[in-house]
Structures are given as structure tokens and as C-alpha cells.
Amino acid sequence: MSQRIVHFLTIFFLSSGAFAQQAKIETCDCDFKIDPEVLKIVPDNAKKNYTSGPNLPDSSFQKQCGYLLVPENRKKKNSRLIKLPFIVVKTKNPDKHHDPVLYTAGGPGGSSLGAAAGLSKSPFIEHRDCIVFEQRGTRFALPYLRTFELDKALKDAVRRNLDKDSMTVVGVKNYKAALEKRGIDLSGYNTDETVSDIHDLLKALKIDSVNLFGVSYSGGLMTAVLQRDPSRIRSLILDSPLPTFVPIDEDEPVNFMEALHIYFEKVAADSVQRKLYGNLRSRFHTYFNAIATKTFDLPYLEAGTKDSVHIKYTKNELLAVVLDKLYDDSGRKDLARIVTDIMEGKHQPYMLHYFNEFFRRNGAPDGMRLSVYCADQTAYHSEKVRRDLDRVYPYLAGFHINDVYRAMCDCWKVPPVNRETKQPYYSDKPALLADGEMDPACRPLYIDRISHYMPNSQRFLLIDKGHGVIGKSMGPIVRSFLADPYGKIASADESIIGY
């Protein structure tokens, strides 16, 4: 690793009640590594996944890499500094504009750095630099909020047919204890702190004008960055955004159902599929209502073991198969057949694949995801509304679409984000809003709601697409928007509807 040069910049943080502290930029090469404290505890079957660094642009691109050093908790005096990686990928255009694009990942809890490789092949970098920022607590940040206590508890619950919700609580308690033993202050990991981190990075890099690019959770995060201080923000590009003011735990079951109903309507409108899979919507609801309280049995031999066991599963695992396929733009064509197989009792091939993946992966949420969802969402959502939904769709009762829910947050015990962060606000900044017709997580309703508060926004709906839609087909629209964010953009692609 090259010699690090530390620059000290005095930055007065904008968080309510924050202490004035110094931020530091520590330059480095781009060989980012996982937190060594996490590497000590990675299970043997996952070491390869945790020892590799992020995908980076090829060597033809100049890059500036470093860490932003910020307080772990700005509301506490003398809070320790944490290190947040960033990559600036330089455009090859000699006449570049000086308003870079800043991207950070969704999730919450997703890693951002790997996106640098994709941005180097996108319209974003044609006329301006691109900055990729790793949020606090995520994969290449120091510290990385990851243990495997919850994974162990969930796998043990399946192997021994124990109550999954009870074992989840056990795993979360152990998860929190392990992170706190490492000296991590979980109350410092939330959207409000990340907003401050992004503003501090812009100041440290001396950026006076920036275009913010966010996807899903980070779409809402970028609107919070704008809300805090709009002075540096030129425009926003929000892909399938989750607005900060939306109670996703209340909405997500209905979002799932709306997307599924649209899919069923498409099947009914196709003469060939209608003949094969007629009246799928009605049959789906009838079947899943009928099995809402049933338990099924699967003989199963876990990889690496000699003795098979009988695993109990319910409609929750079957719904997870349907939801996973609904997310998959390329695989969604098989969903009608899969749903029909499930309704005919042909569960085994899908459940074998489901449990093979469950035991192969360590899919429990990272600590940053837990902290953000608990502080941003669970602290503000209504359990009564959620129970009302279960009366509308009885078979969704107990099905946790989101892998972070109330019982987990009752154990995690982090303070909520500022109430102001959860409130909608008006802005005249230009915004490009895009979503997929089939998005089961953040419905197009959300870009409509954001647009209500941002009159200089433009919306684009991508037909037959799901969650995360700004790719090659959106290239011409992204180019036009970055060139003139206030100019009216017309879509030349019939599958992309501008409105």
C-alpha cells in the first residue's frame, strides 16, 4: 500500500446537537480490504467472498482513492473516528464538467465500491468524474458491522425445526453483543449520520456542485442529503427510490401484491399463457389462503453432512420463492409455471433449491441494515396498520418480506432518526425519477409522491422491469438529463414511458 497522506480539514457538522470536530481525508491506493475484525470470524465456507476486494474500473481510468475519517457518533463528545472508503473515477474527457456524479448504494447496508466499475462504462462518466462512497458500517468501511451470530441461529432453527422468530431474537441479541464487544456504538449508524458523512466528503473534496445518484434506499437518502443543505446539489437521479417519508414496513406486503397482480394480468392477456395458466390470480389467493396455517415436511440432506433430516416449512418459504422470481426480470417468464407447480403441490424442487441456497449463503442482514431500518422505519411505522394488512391478505401474516422487523429492533435498541428526516419537503431542484412497472419493493407510486414535492422532476416508467432500472436502455435519457436537468426529455423507447 502506498504511503498515506493525511489532510486535516476543519468541518463543523450539521447534525442537530453535534459537536464541532475535525474530519480527515486519508489517501490510499485502491486495494480496499474487509475489516480484519470480521475476517477473524468469517465461516470457512465464506472466506473467499470476504477476502476479495471490490470490482474496480480498468487501469485506463485514473482514480483517486481514500478514506473519509469522521466521528462514529457526532452527538457524543470525543467519539472515536471511523473510516469510510471512497473512489473518484476520473473521466477521460479533457473538457470535463466540474459537477461530478456521487453514487452510494441502496439496501440499506449495501456496499457501494463495486459500482465504480459499472459507472466507468456508463453515460455518467462521459463528461464528468464519478465518486463512489461506501457508507458507514458497510462492507469495506472500518468498522464493518458484521457478525455471523444471526446466521448461526437461523440455520440452527431450520435444522432443528425450532421457532424461527424466537431464534431470530436469540441471534440478534448475540449479534448486538458481539458488535458492542468490539466497541461499536450502534446509535451512530443511521441515515442522519450518513447524510452528514456525504456533506463532509463534498466539503473535503472541495466540490461546489454535484449530481446525486441513488437507488432504492439510497434514492431516499439522497433526498435527505438535499434536505440538509441544497447549496451544492445540482440535480438528483433516483432509481426505484424509497422515499424517507414512506413507512415501507406497512407498504411492502401491498407492494408485493400489486406487482404480482400486474404480472397475473399480463398472463391473462397473453392467449398462450392464459390457456396454460388460466385464472391464476384467483387460484393463487385461494391456494395460499388454504395453506396459511399449514406445515409441510421436506426430507433434506445438507451439504457436508451424512444424515438427512426432516425440515418443516410453511407458506412463508413458498412465498419467498414467488417473491424472488418476481424480482428477476429475466426469470419472471417462468413465474406462472412455478406458481402453478406450487399450487399443484409440487414443492420439492423449489424447496430443495431454497434450502440449498439458505445453507450455502450467510444471508442474515448486516448490522448497518439492522441499524438503519430500526432507526428509520420500525421506529416510525404502525403495527396496527400491519395487522390490518394481515386481515386483507391473511396468508401474509408472519411473512417477513423485509428481513428486519419489529421484534428484532426491540432487541437492537437504537434511537430513531430525527423526525424532520421523515417528513416530506418541497424543492425546486431538478430530479430524474425512474422505476419499473413490476417493482415489488418500491412501487412507481413512490416516484409519483416524490414528484409531487419536486415540481422540476421528470418521471420514467419502464414496462416489464422490476427494481433497479437505470441501465443501458436509460442511457440516452440520463445523458439528456445531465446535459440539461431542467430540459424536457422525450423517450424514444416505447418500453420507457415519460410523464
C-alpha positions as CSV (number, residue, x, y, z in Angstrom):
1,M,0.0,0.0,0.0
2,S,1.3,3.4,-0.9
3,Q,2.3,5.9,1.8
4,R,-0.8,7.6,3.2
5,I,-1.0,11.4,3.4
6,V,-3.4,12.8,5.9
7,H,-5.1,16.1,5.3
8,F,-6.8,17.8,8.2
9,L,-9.9,19.9,7.4
10,T,-12.0,21.7,10.0
11,I,-15.6,20.9,9.3
12,F,-18.5,21.9,11.5
13,F,-21.0,19.2,11.3
14,L,-24.7,20.0,10.5
15,S,-26.3,17.3,12.6
16,S,-28.6,18.7,15.3
17,G,-26.8,18.9,18.6
18,A,-23.5,17.8,17.1
19,F,-20.1,18.7,18.4
20,A,-17.6,20.6,16.2
21,Q,-14.9,18.2,15.2
22,Q,-12.2,17.8,12.6
23,A,-12.7,15.5,9.6
24,K,-9.7,13.8,7.9
25,I,-9.1,12.5,4.5
26,E,-6.6,9.7,4.3
27,T,-5.4,8.9,0.8
28,C,-4.5,5.4,-0.1
29,D,-4.2,3.0,-3.1
30,C,-7.4,1.3,-4.2
31,D,-6.7,-2.1,-2.6
32,F,-9.6,-2.0,-0.1
33,K,-9.9,-4.8,2.4
34,I,-12.6,-6.0,4.7
35,D,-12.4,-5.1,8.4
36,P,-9.8,-7.5,9.9
37,E,-12.1,-8.0,12.9
38,V,-14.7,-9.5,10.6
39,L,-12.1,-11.7,8.8
40,K,-11.3,-13.3,12.1
41,I,-14.9,-14.7,12.4
42,V,-15.8,-15.5,8.8
43,P,-17.1,-19.1,8.4
44,D,-14.7,-21.3,6.4
45,N,-17.2,-21.8,3.6
46,A,-17.5,-18.0,3.1
47,K,-13.8,-16.9,3.3
48,K,-13.4,-16.4,-0.4
49,N,-16.4,-14.0,-0.5
50,Y,-14.9,-11.9,2.3
51,T,-11.3,-11.7,1.2
52,S,-11.8,-10.3,-2.2
53,G,-11.9,-6.6,-2.8
54,P,-14.4,-4.6,-4.9
55,N,-14.5,-4.6,-8.7
56,L,-12.7,-1.5,-9.9
57,P,-12.5,0.2,-13.3
58,D,-9.7,-0.9,-15.6
59,S,-6.3,0.7,-15.4
60,S,-7.1,3.1,-18.3
61,F,-9.0,5.2,-15.8
62,Q,-7.3,7.5,-13.3
63,K,-8.6,7.0,-9.8
64,Q,-8.3,8.8,-6.5
65,C,-8.9,6.5,-3.5
66,G,-9.1,7.3,0.1
67,Y,-10.9,7.2,3.4
68,L,-13.0,9.9,5.0
69,L,-12.5,9.8,8.7
70,V,-15.5,11.0,10.7
71,P,-16.8,10.7,14.2
72,E,-18.7,7.5,14.8
73,N,-21.4,9.4,16.7
74,R,-21.5,13.2,16.2
75,K,-23.8,13.6,19.1
76,K,-21.2,12.4,21.6
77,K,-18.1,14.4,22.6
78,N,-14.8,12.7,21.8
79,S,-16.5,10.0,19.7
80,R,-13.9,7.8,18.0
81,L,-13.2,8.2,14.3
82,I,-14.3,5.7,11.7
83,K,-13.0,5.2,8.2
84,L,-15.3,5.4,5.1
85,P,-13.8,4.5,1.7
86,F,-14.4,6.4,-1.5
87,I,-13.2,6.2,-5.1
88,V,-13.1,9.1,-7.5
89,V,-13.1,7.7,-11.1
90,K,-11.8,10.4,-13.4
91,T,-13.5,11.0,-16.8
92,K,-11.3,10.7,-19.9
93,N,-12.9,13.8,-21.3
94,P,-10.4,16.7,-21.4
95,D,-13.2,19.2,-21.4
96,K,-15.0,17.7,-18.4
97,H,-17.7,19.5,-16.4
98,H,-16.8,20.2,-12.8
99,D,-20.1,18.8,-11.3
100,P,-19.3,15.1,-10.6
101,V,-21.8,12.4,-10.0
102,L,-21.8,10.9,-6.5
103,Y,-23.2,7.4,-6.0
104,T,-23.8,5.4,-2.9
105,A,-25.6,2.1,-2.6
106,G,-29.1,1.1,-1.5
107,G,-30.1,-1.6,0.8
108,P,-29.8,-0.2,3.4
109,G,-26.5,-1.7,4.1
110,G,-25.3,-2.4,0.6
111,S,-21.7,-1.9,-0.4
112,S,-21.0,0.9,-2.9
113,L,-17.5,0.5,-4.1
114,G,-18.1,-2.3,-6.7
115,A,-20.3,0.2,-8.6
116,A,-17.2,2.1,-9.7
117,A,-16.5,-0.5,-12.5
118,G,-20.1,-0.1,-13.8
119,L,-20.1,3.7,-13.7
120,S,-16.9,3.7,-15.8
121,K,-18.9,2.1,-18.6
122,S,-21.9,4.4,-18.2
123,P,-23.1,7.8,-19.5
124,F,-22.4,9.2,-16.1
125,I,-18.6,9.4,-16.7
126,E,-18.7,10.7,-20.3
127,H,-18.4,14.4,-19.3
128,R,-17.7,14.3,-15.5
129,D,-15.9,12.4,-12.8
130,C,-17.8,9.8,-10.7
131,I,-17.5,9.4,-7.0
132,V,-18.4,6.2,-5.3
133,F,-18.9,6.4,-1.5
134,E,-19.0,3.5,0.9
135,Q,-21.5,4.2,3.7
136,R,-20.5,3.8,7.3
137,G,-20.9,0.3,8.7
138,T,-21.0,-1.4,5.3
139,R,-18.7,-4.0,3.7
140,F,-15.4,-2.0,3.2
141,A,-15.9,0.6,5.9
142,L,-13.9,0.4,9.1
143,P,-15.6,-0.9,11.2
144,Y,-17.8,-3.2,9.2
145,L,-20.9,-4.1,11.2
146,R,-20.9,-7.8,10.6
147,T,-21.0,-10.9,12.7
148,F,-22.5,-14.4,11.9
149,E,-24.5,-14.9,15.1
150,L,-27.8,-14.4,13.4
151,D,-26.9,-16.7,10.5
152,K,-26.0,-19.4,13.0
153,A,-29.2,-19.0,14.9
154,L,-31.4,-19.1,11.8
155,K,-29.6,-22.2,10.4
156,D,-29.9,-23.9,13.7
157,A,-33.7,-23.1,13.8
158,V,-34.1,-24.8,10.4
159,R,-32.0,-27.9,11.2
160,R,-33.8,-28.5,14.5
161,N,-37.3,-27.2,13.4
162,L,-37.3,-24.5,16.1
163,D,-39.4,-21.5,16.1
164,K,-37.7,-19.1,13.6
165,D,-38.9,-15.9,15.1
166,S,-37.7,-16.9,18.6
167,M,-34.3,-18.0,17.2
168,T,-34.1,-14.7,15.3
169,V,-34.4,-12.8,18.6
170,V,-31.7,-15.0,20.1
171,G,-29.4,-14.3,17.1
172,V,-30.0,-10.6,17.1
173,K,-29.1,-10.4,20.8
174,N,-25.9,-12.2,20.2
175,Y,-25.2,-10.1,17.1
176,K,-25.5,-6.9,19.1
177,A,-23.4,-8.2,22.0
178,A,-20.6,-9.2,19.6
179,L,-20.6,-5.8,17.9
180,E,-20.6,-3.9,21.2
181,K,-17.8,-6.1,22.4
182,R,-15.8,-4.6,19.5
183,G,-16.5,-1.1,20.9
184,I,-19.0,-0.2,18.2
185,D,-21.6,2.5,19.1
186,L,-24.7,1.3,17.2
187,S,-26.5,4.5,17.9
188,G,-24.1,6.2,15.4
189,Y,-25.3,4.2,12.4
190,N,-28.3,5.7,10.7
191,T,-29.4,7.9,7.8
192,D,-28.8,11.2,9.7
193,E,-25.1,10.3,10.2
194,T,-24.7,9.2,6.6
195,V,-26.2,12.4,5.4
196,S,-23.5,14.3,7.4
197,D,-20.8,11.9,6.0
198,I,-21.8,12.8,2.4
199,H,-21.8,16.5,3.1
200,D,-18.4,16.2,4.8
201,L,-17.0,14.3,1.8
202,L,-18.2,17.0,-0.6
203,K,-16.5,19.7,1.6
204,A,-13.3,17.7,2.0
205,L,-13.0,17.2,-1.8
206,K,-13.9,20.9,-2.3
207,I,-16.9,20.1,-4.6
208,D,-19.2,23.1,-5.1
209,S,-21.7,21.4,-7.4
210,V,-22.7,17.7,-7.5
211,N,-25.2,15.4,-9.1
212,L,-26.6,12.8,-6.6
213,F,-27.4,9.3,-7.9
214,G,-29.2,6.9,-5.6
215,V,-31.0,3.5,-5.9
216,S,-33.8,2.2,-3.7
217,Y,-32.9,3.2,-0.1
218,S,-30.1,5.5,-1.3
219,G,-32.7,7.2,-3.5
220,G,-34.4,8.4,-0.3
221,L,-31.0,9.0,1.3
222,M,-30.1,11.4,-1.5
223,T,-33.3,13.4,-0.9
224,A,-32.2,13.7,2.8
225,V,-28.8,15.0,1.6
226,L,-30.7,17.6,-0.4
227,Q,-32.9,18.5,2.5
228,R,-30.0,19.0,4.9
229,D,-28.2,21.5,2.6
230,P,-29.2,22.1,-1.0
231,S,-26.4,24.6,-1.8
232,R,-24.0,22.1,-3.5
233,I,-26.7,20.0,-5.2
234,R,-27.1,20.5,-8.9
235,S,-29.5,17.6,-9.6
236,L,-30.7,14.2,-8.4
237,I,-31.1,10.9,-10.3
238,L,-33.2,8.5,-8.3
239,D,-33.7,4.9,-9.4
240,S,-36.6,2.9,-7.8
241,P,-36.3,5.2,-4.8
242,L,-37.6,4.5,-1.3
243,P,-38.8,7.9,0.0
244,T,-37.7,8.8,3.5
245,F,-41.3,9.6,4.4
246,V,-42.7,6.2,3.3
247,P,-43.4,3.5,6.0
248,I,-42.0,0.6,4.0
249,D,-42.9,-2.0,6.6
250,E,-46.5,-1.0,6.2
251,D,-46.4,-0.8,2.4
252,E,-44.2,-3.7,1.3
253,P,-46.8,-6.5,1.6
254,V,-49.2,-4.5,-0.7
255,N,-46.3,-3.5,-3.0
256,F,-45.6,-7.3,-3.4
257,M,-49.3,-8.0,-4.1
258,E,-49.6,-5.1,-6.6
259,A,-46.7,-6.2,-8.6
260,L,-47.9,-9.8,-8.5
261,H,-51.4,-8.8,-9.7
262,I,-49.9,-6.9,-12.6
263,Y,-48.0,-10.0,-13.6
264,F,-51.1,-12.1,-13.3
265,E,-52.9,-9.6,-15.6
266,K,-50.2,-9.9,-18.2
267,V,-50.5,-13.7,-18.1
268,A,-54.3,-13.4,-18.6
269,A,-53.8,-11.0,-21.5
270,D,-51.5,-13.5,-23.3
271,S,-53.5,-16.1,-25.2
272,V,-50.9,-18.8,-24.9
273,Q,-50.2,-18.3,-21.2
274,R,-53.9,-17.8,-20.5
275,K,-54.6,-21.3,-21.9
276,L,-51.8,-22.8,-19.8
277,Y,-52.3,-20.9,-16.6
278,G,-55.9,-19.6,-16.7
279,N,-57.4,-17.6,-13.8
280,L,-54.0,-17.5,-12.0
281,R,-54.8,-14.6,-9.7
282,S,-57.9,-16.1,-8.1
283,R,-56.3,-19.6,-7.8
284,F,-53.2,-18.1,-6.2
285,H,-55.2,-16.4,-3.4
286,T,-57.5,-19.4,-2.9
287,Y,-54.5,-21.7,-2.5
288,F,-52.4,-19.6,-0.2
289,N,-55.4,-18.8,2.0
290,A,-56.0,-22.6,2.2
291,I,-52.4,-23.3,3.4
292,A,-52.0,-20.2,5.6
293,T,-51.6,-22.2,8.8
294,K,-50.3,-25.5,7.3
295,T,-46.8,-27.0,7.8
296,F,-45.1,-29.2,5.2
297,D,-42.2,-31.7,5.5
298,L,-39.1,-32.0,3.4
299,P,-36.5,-34.8,3.7
300,Y,-33.2,-32.9,3.3
301,L,-29.5,-33.7,3.3
302,E,-27.4,-30.7,4.0
303,A,-24.2,-30.4,2.0
304,G,-21.2,-31.7,4.0
305,T,-23.4,-33.9,6.3
306,K,-24.1,-37.6,6.3
307,D,-27.5,-37.8,7.9
308,S,-30.7,-36.4,6.3
309,V,-33.2,-34.6,8.4
310,H,-36.9,-33.6,8.0
311,I,-37.2,-29.8,7.6
312,K,-40.5,-28.2,8.3
313,Y,-41.6,-25.3,6.1
314,T,-44.7,-23.2,5.6
315,K,-46.3,-20.8,3.1
316,N,-43.6,-18.3,4.1
317,E,-40.9,-20.2,2.2
318,L,-43.2,-20.7,-0.8
319,L,-44.0,-17.0,-0.9
320,A,-40.2,-16.3,-0.7
321,V,-39.8,-18.4,-3.9
322,V,-42.5,-16.4,-5.6
323,L,-41.1,-13.0,-4.5
324,D,-37.6,-13.9,-5.5
325,K,-38.7,-14.8,-9.0
326,L,-40.9,-11.7,-9.2
327,Y,-37.7,-9.6,-8.7
328,D,-35.9,-11.3,-11.5
329,D,-36.5,-9.6,-14.9
330,S,-35.0,-12.4,-16.9
331,G,-36.5,-15.2,-14.8
332,R,-40.0,-13.8,-14.4
333,K,-41.2,-15.6,-17.6
334,D,-41.1,-18.8,-15.6
335,L,-43.2,-17.5,-12.7
336,A,-46.6,-18.7,-13.9
337,R,-45.3,-22.2,-14.3
338,I,-43.6,-22.1,-10.8
339,V,-46.8,-20.7,-9.2
340,T,-48.8,-23.5,-10.9
341,D,-46.4,-26.2,-9.7
342,I,-46.6,-24.9,-6.2
343,M,-50.4,-24.8,-6.2
344,E,-50.4,-28.4,-7.5
345,G,-48.3,-29.5,-4.5
346,K,-45.0,-29.8,-6.5
347,H,-43.0,-28.1,-3.8
348,Q,-39.9,-30.3,-3.6
349,P,-37.7,-29.0,-6.4
350,Y,-38.3,-25.4,-5.3
351,M,-37.8,-26.1,-1.6
352,L,-34.6,-28.1,-2.2
353,H,-33.2,-25.1,-4.2
354,Y,-34.4,-22.7,-1.5
355,F,-32.7,-24.6,1.4
356,N,-29.6,-25.3,-0.6
357,E,-29.1,-21.6,-1.1
358,F,-30.1,-20.9,2.5
359,F,-27.4,-23.1,4.0
360,R,-24.8,-22.2,1.3
361,R,-25.1,-18.4,2.0
362,N,-24.8,-16.3,5.1
363,G,-27.8,-14.2,4.2
364,A,-28.6,-12.6,7.5
365,P,-28.7,-8.8,7.4
366,D,-25.6,-6.8,8.1
367,G,-25.5,-4.7,11.2
368,M,-25.8,-1.4,9.2
369,R,-29.0,-2.7,7.6
370,L,-30.4,-3.6,11.0
371,S,-29.5,-0.2,12.5
372,V,-30.8,1.9,9.6
373,Y,-34.1,0.0,9.3
374,C,-34.7,0.1,13.0
375,A,-33.9,3.8,13.3
376,D,-35.5,4.9,10.0
377,Q,-38.5,2.6,9.6
378,T,-39.5,0.5,12.6
379,A,-39.3,3.4,15.0
380,Y,-42.0,5.2,12.9
381,H,-44.2,2.5,11.5
382,S,-47.5,1.3,12.9
383,E,-48.0,-2.3,14.0
384,K,-51.8,-1.7,13.8
385,V,-51.6,-0.9,10.1
386,R,-49.5,-4.0,9.6
387,R,-52.1,-6.1,11.4
388,D,-54.8,-4.5,9.2
389,L,-52.9,-5.8,6.1
390,D,-52.9,-9.3,7.5
391,R,-56.7,-9.2,7.6
392,V,-56.8,-8.2,3.9
393,Y,-54.2,-10.9,2.9
394,P,-54.3,-13.5,5.7
395,Y,-51.6,-15.6,4.2
396,L,-49.1,-12.7,4.5
397,A,-49.3,-12.8,8.3
398,G,-45.9,-13.8,9.7
399,F,-44.3,-13.5,6.3
400,H,-41.4,-11.1,6.7
401,I,-40.7,-9.6,3.3
402,N,-38.2,-7.3,4.9
403,D,-35.5,-9.2,6.8
404,V,-35.6,-6.6,9.6
405,Y,-38.8,-6.3,11.6
406,R,-40.2,-5.1,15.0
407,A,-39.1,-7.9,17.2
408,M,-35.5,-7.6,16.0
409,C,-35.5,-3.8,16.5
410,D,-36.9,-4.3,20.1
411,C,-33.6,-6.1,20.7
412,W,-31.3,-3.8,18.7
413,K,-32.4,-0.8,20.6
414,V,-31.1,2.2,18.6
415,P,-32.6,5.7,18.7
416,P,-34.8,6.9,15.9
417,V,-33.6,9.3,13.2
418,N,-34.7,12.9,13.6
419,R,-38.4,13.4,12.9
420,E,-37.6,16.0,10.3
421,T,-35.7,13.4,8.2
422,K,-39.0,11.5,8.0
423,Q,-41.0,14.5,6.7
424,P,-41.6,15.4,3.1
425,Y,-40.4,18.8,1.9
426,Y,-40.6,20.9,-1.3
427,S,-37.6,21.5,-3.5
428,D,-37.2,23.2,-6.9
429,K,-34.0,21.1,-7.7
430,P,-34.3,19.1,-10.9
431,A,-34.7,15.3,-10.5
432,L,-34.8,12.3,-12.8
433,L,-37.1,9.7,-11.3
434,A,-37.3,6.1,-12.7
435,D,-39.0,2.9,-11.7
436,G,-40.1,-0.4,-13.1
437,E,-43.7,-1.4,-13.7
438,M,-43.1,-4.7,-12.0
439,D,-41.2,-3.4,-8.9
440,P,-42.3,-5.4,-5.9
441,A,-40.5,-3.3,-3.4
442,C,-40.7,0.4,-4.2
443,R,-43.8,0.8,-6.4
444,P,-44.0,3.6,-9.1
445,L,-46.3,5.3,-6.7
446,Y,-43.2,6.4,-4.9
447,I,-41.8,8.4,-7.8
448,D,-45.2,10.0,-8.1
449,R,-45.1,11.0,-4.5
450,I,-41.6,12.4,-4.7
451,S,-42.5,14.3,-7.9
452,H,-45.4,16.0,-6.0
453,Y,-42.8,17.7,-3.8
454,M,-40.3,18.3,-6.6
455,P,-42.0,20.2,-9.4
456,N,-38.9,20.2,-11.6
457,S,-38.7,16.4,-11.7
458,Q,-39.4,14.1,-14.6
459,R,-40.7,10.5,-14.3
460,F,-40.0,7.4,-16.4
461,L,-41.8,4.1,-16.1
462,L,-40.1,1.1,-17.6
463,I,-42.5,-1.6,-18.8
464,D,-41.9,-5.2,-17.7
465,K,-39.0,-4.1,-15.5
466,G,-38.6,-4.5,-11.7
467,H,-36.4,-2.9,-9.1
468,G,-33.4,-1.0,-10.2
469,V,-33.9,0.1,-13.8
470,I,-31.3,2.7,-14.8
471,G,-29.1,0.7,-17.2
472,K,-28.3,0.7,-20.9
473,S,-31.8,1.4,-22.0
474,M,-31.9,4.6,-19.9
475,G,-28.6,5.8,-21.3
476,P,-30.0,8.4,-23.7
477,I,-32.3,9.8,-21.0
478,V,-29.5,10.0,-18.4
479,R,-27.3,11.9,-21.0
480,S,-30.0,14.4,-21.8
481,F,-30.8,15.0,-18.1
482,L,-27.2,15.6,-17.1
483,A,-26.7,17.9,-20.0
484,D,-29.7,20.0,-19.2
485,P,-31.5,18.9,-16.0
486,Y,-34.4,21.4,-16.5
487,G,-35.0,20.5,-20.1
488,K,-38.0,18.4,-21.1
489,I,-36.9,14.9,-22.1
490,A,-38.9,12.7,-24.5
491,S,-38.4,9.0,-24.5
492,A,-37.7,7.4,-27.9
493,D,-38.2,3.9,-26.5
494,E,-41.7,2.6,-26.4
495,S,-41.0,0.5,-23.3
496,I,-40.0,3.6,-21.4
497,I,-42.9,5.9,-20.6
498,G,-42.1,9.5,-19.7
499,Y,-44.6,11.6,-17.8
